[in-house]
Amino acid sequence: MRVWFYWVIILALLIHSIAAAQSQEDERDAARQLADSALQTTQENNQSVDTSVLTELGDDYTNSIKLLQNRFRVDYNVKEITMVFFREYGSAPVVLVRPDGSKLFQGRFDEEKVQWFDSDTFDMITIKDPVPGPWQAVGQVLPESRVMVLSNIELHADPLPEILFAGEILKSTAYLTNNGKKIEHKQFRDVVELDIEFKSTNNPNFGNFGTEDQTIATFRDDGRGMDERPADGIFTGQFNLKVAAGEWKPVFRVSTPMYTREEEGAPIVLHNNPVSINVEMNGGGDGYHKIIIDVNRELVDIESLLVDGKVKFPNADMQNFSLTEGGSEPREHLIVAYEKGIFRVKVTAYGATVDGRDFILDVPEFSFVAEGPVEPEVEDPLINGQDPIVDGSAPIIAPIADNTAIEDNAIDADEMDEGTLTLLLVAVNGSIVLIGVIAAVVIIVVRKKRSTAKSSSTTKAAVKQPTQTTDADITMEAQPKGFKKILGMFKKKKNSDGA
């Protein structure tokens, strides 16, 4: 009986839950029909409003379309549409529900009509011939998210200066537009990649003829490097023009997971590095080399030139230096020349062009080979590389008068050749060694004599003179003490026994 009672309760609860779910579904369908009818009525009554490819219910703003319960509408004349949905990080891709109730899942769609790219933060979907009517996106879409219809994305970058130098470090900013309207959605920075590439014009009159394409800048909106604020819609690129000088054509590229668009700019001329470095050996006096830094006066204002650099010495020591004084003369810096070898100079230049544009320039490394300090000359004892005594061209013993004259000249000049110095050092060292040997022999002899005398005196002291024994000692008549007293007592007892 209890079992039947439990089954009845369970059946009643199941029926009630099914009815409640059906009621909620009916309410949703009624709300959808009401919204669709309201939208159609609004469009029929207001024909002057510009309709978009993709519209929010009651809105026609293409770049940032608010989602009304994640619902949006596609018009009947759309041939192709590309949409981006921003969602929570790491969440599953969205599911698109067509107006007829059928669904599009990531990984399960007609590849001829649908392209789908998903990442950790967004889904980008391109649909050909989409079904007109209200669509719905189901997923963890961000509350502030917008449906973005990508129609005509363009990159608007600052124009490149007329005077550019090879090795220059340049900052440039840019922003994106979609169908002519600026994109300010902060998540959009994860969707696109912005690059600027230099392509050689292959002009034989310039040094970059036949050079490969070079990517010189990537625009970012992450608050790093030269970008001032993250996610503010302003992309910042840092140009590092470490490419050959010559004529180049800039190419602006916007890349998305679905497509890539390029726009070529007018050709520009990249000038050679305008900063020149030279060295003047011992130009700063004895023991100093002089570094001279100058610029191409036709392109750079010498008055504005500032220099920050470092010197690497042959022994790998480093020395930083800065030249901040202005003027019309080349900048100079002295380097200590205390060692021979290769000196390396690396410089960063700051200044302005003749048209007033400030620049930062990475100057190529300058190196030079220098000799060390001048050493005093030493007189060579050989004559033309030969010893006149050894080869027999001069007598071994010169006449006394000649020897006296040579000694007088040597004393007057106060100089000594290398051979004489060697003989003198050998004589001095030999004398020191000989004196040391003699001193050691003397010390050893003296010590032996002392030890012999000491041993003889010890032997004599050990031999004692014989002494005469008295009757008192034999009879022990004197008052004995200690052990002798005990022996005396035994001796007296023996005598008494004999008596």
Secondary structure as the mmCIF struct_conf table of DSSP 4:
data_model
#
loop_
_struct_conf.conf_type_id
_struct_conf.id
_struct_conf.beg_label_comp_id
_struct_conf.beg_label_asym_id
_struct_conf.beg_label_seq_id
_struct_conf.end_label_comp_id
_struct_conf.end_label_asym_id
_struct_conf.end_label_seq_id
HELX_RH_AL_P HELX_RH_AL_P1 ARG A 2 ASN A 45
TURN_TY1_P TURN_TY1_P1 GLN A 47 SER A 48
BEND BEND1 VAL A 49 VAL A 49
HELX_LH_PP_P HELX_LH_PP_P1 ASP A 50 THR A 51
BEND BEND2 VAL A 53 VAL A 53
STRN STRN1 LEU A 54 THR A 55
STRN STRN2 GLU A 56 GLU A 56
TURN_TY1_P TURN_TY1_P2 LEU A 57 GLY A 58
STRN STRN3 ASP A 59 ASP A 59
BEND BEND3 THR A 62 SER A 64
STRN STRN4 ILE A 65 LYS A 66
HELX_LH_PP_P HELX_LH_PP_P2 LEU A 67 LEU A 67
STRN STRN5 LEU A 68 LEU A 68
TURN_TY1_P TURN_TY1_P3 GLN A 69 ASN A 70
STRN STRN6 ARG A 71 VAL A 74
TURN_TY1_P TURN_TY1_P4 TYR A 76 ASN A 77
BEND BEND4 LYS A 79 LYS A 79
STRN STRN7 GLU A 80 PHE A 86
STRN STRN8 ARG A 87 ARG A 87
TURN_TY1_P TURN_TY1_P5 TYR A 89 GLY A 90
HELX_LH_PP_P HELX_LH_PP_P3 SER A 91 VAL A 94
STRN STRN9 VAL A 95 VAL A 97
TURN_TY1_P TURN_TY1_P6 PRO A 99 ASP A 100
BEND BEND5 GLY A 101 GLY A 101
STRN STRN10 LYS A 103 LEU A 104
STRN STRN11 PHE A 105 PHE A 105
TURN_TY1_P TURN_TY1_P7 GLN A 106 GLY A 107
STRN STRN12 ARG A 108 ARG A 108
BEND BEND6 PHE A 109 PHE A 109
TURN_TY1_P TURN_TY1_P8 GLU A 111 LYS A 113
STRN STRN13 VAL A 114 ASP A 118
BEND BEND7 ASP A 120 THR A 121
STRN STRN14 PHE A 122 LYS A 128
BEND BEND8 ASP A 129 ASP A 129
HELX_LH_PP_P HELX_LH_PP_P4 PRO A 130 VAL A 131
BEND BEND9 PRO A 132 PRO A 132
STRN STRN15 GLY A 133 VAL A 138
BEND BEND10 GLY A 139 GLY A 139
STRN STRN16 VAL A 141 VAL A 141
TURN_TY1_P TURN_TY1_P9 PRO A 143 GLU A 144
STRN STRN17 ARG A 146 VAL A 149
BEND BEND11 SER A 151 SER A 151
STRN STRN18 ILE A 153 ALA A 157
HELX_LH_PP_P HELX_LH_PP_P5 ASP A 158 PRO A 161
BEND BEND12 GLU A 162 ILE A 163
STRN STRN19 LEU A 164 PHE A 165
TURN_TY1_P TURN_TY1_P10 ALA A 166 GLY A 167
STRN STRN20 GLU A 168 ASN A 178
TURN_TY1_P TURN_TY1_P11 ASN A 179 GLY A 180
STRN STRN21 LYS A 181 LYS A 182
HELX_RH_3T_P HELX_RH_3T_P1 LYS A 186 ASP A 190
TURN_TY1_P TURN_TY1_P12 VAL A 191 VAL A 191
STRN STRN22 GLU A 193 SER A 200
TURN_TY1_P TURN_TY1_P13 PRO A 204 ASN A 205
BEND BEND13 PHE A 206 PHE A 206
TURN_TY1_P TURN_TY1_P14 GLY A 207 GLY A 210
HELX_LH_PP_P HELX_LH_PP_P6 THR A 211 ASP A 213
STRN STRN23 GLN A 214 PHE A 219
STRN STRN24 ARG A 220 ARG A 220
BEND BEND14 ASP A 222 GLY A 223
TURN_TY1_P TURN_TY1_P15 GLY A 225 MET A 226
BEND BEND15 ARG A 229 ARG A 229
TURN_TY1_P TURN_TY1_P16 PRO A 230 ALA A 231
BEND BEND16 ASP A 232 GLY A 233
STRN STRN25 PHE A 235 ASN A 240
BEND BEND17 VAL A 243 VAL A 243
BEND BEND18 ALA A 245 ALA A 245
STRN STRN26 GLY A 246 SER A 255
BEND BEND19 PRO A 257 MET A 258
STRN STRN27 THR A 260 GLU A 264
STRN STRN28 ILE A 268 HIS A 271
HELX_LH_PP_P HELX_LH_PP_P7 ASN A 272 ASN A 273
STRN STRN29 VAL A 275 GLU A 280
TURN_TY1_P TURN_TY1_P17 MET A 281 GLY A 284
BEND BEND20 GLY A 285 GLY A 285
TURN_TY1_P TURN_TY1_P18 ASP A 286 GLY A 287
STRN STRN30 TYR A 288 VAL A 295
TURN_TY1_P TURN_TY1_P19 ARG A 297 LEU A 299
STRN STRN31 VAL A 300 VAL A 300
HELX_RH_3T_P HELX_RH_3T_P2 ILE A 302 SER A 304
STRN STRN32 LEU A 306 LYS A 312
TURN_TY1_P TURN_TY1_P20 PRO A 314 ASN A 315
BEND BEND21 ALA A 316 ALA A 316
STRN STRN33 MET A 318 LEU A 323
BEND BEND22 SER A 328 GLU A 329
HELX_LH_PP_P HELX_LH_PP_P8 PRO A 330 PRO A 330
STRN STRN34 ARG A 331 VAL A 336
BEND BEND23 GLU A 339 GLU A 339
STRN STRN35 GLY A 341 ALA A 352
STRN STRN36 THR A 353 THR A 353
TURN_TY1_P TURN_TY1_P21 VAL A 354 ASP A 355
BEND BEND24 GLY A 356 GLY A 356
STRN STRN37 ASP A 358 ALA A 370
HELX_LH_PP_P HELX_LH_PP_P9 PRO A 373 GLU A 377
BEND BEND25 PRO A 381 LEU A 382
STRN STRN38 ILE A 383 ILE A 383
TURN_TY1_P TURN_TY1_P22 ASN A 384 GLY A 385
STRN STRN39 GLN A 386 GLN A 386
TURN_TY1_P TURN_TY1_P23 PRO A 388 GLY A 392
BEND BEND26 SER A 393 ALA A 394
BEND BEND27 ILE A 396 ILE A 397
HELX_RH_AL_P HELX_RH_AL_P2 ILE A 400 ALA A 413
TURN_TY1_P TURN_TY1_P24 ASP A 414 ASP A 414
HELX_RH_AL_P HELX_RH_AL_P3 GLU A 418 ALA A 462
BEND BEND28 VAL A 463 VAL A 463
HELX_LH_PP_P HELX_LH_PP_P10 LYS A 464 PRO A 466
HELX_LH_PP_P HELX_LH_PP_P11 GLN A 468 THR A 470
HELX_RH_AL_P HELX_RH_AL_P4 ASP A 471 THR A 475
TURN_TY1_P TURN_TY1_P25 MET A 476 MET A 476
BEND BEND29 ALA A 478 ALA A 478
TURN_TY1_P TURN_TY1_P26 GLY A 482 GLY A 482
HELX_RH_AL_P HELX_RH_AL_P5 PHE A 483 GLY A 498
#
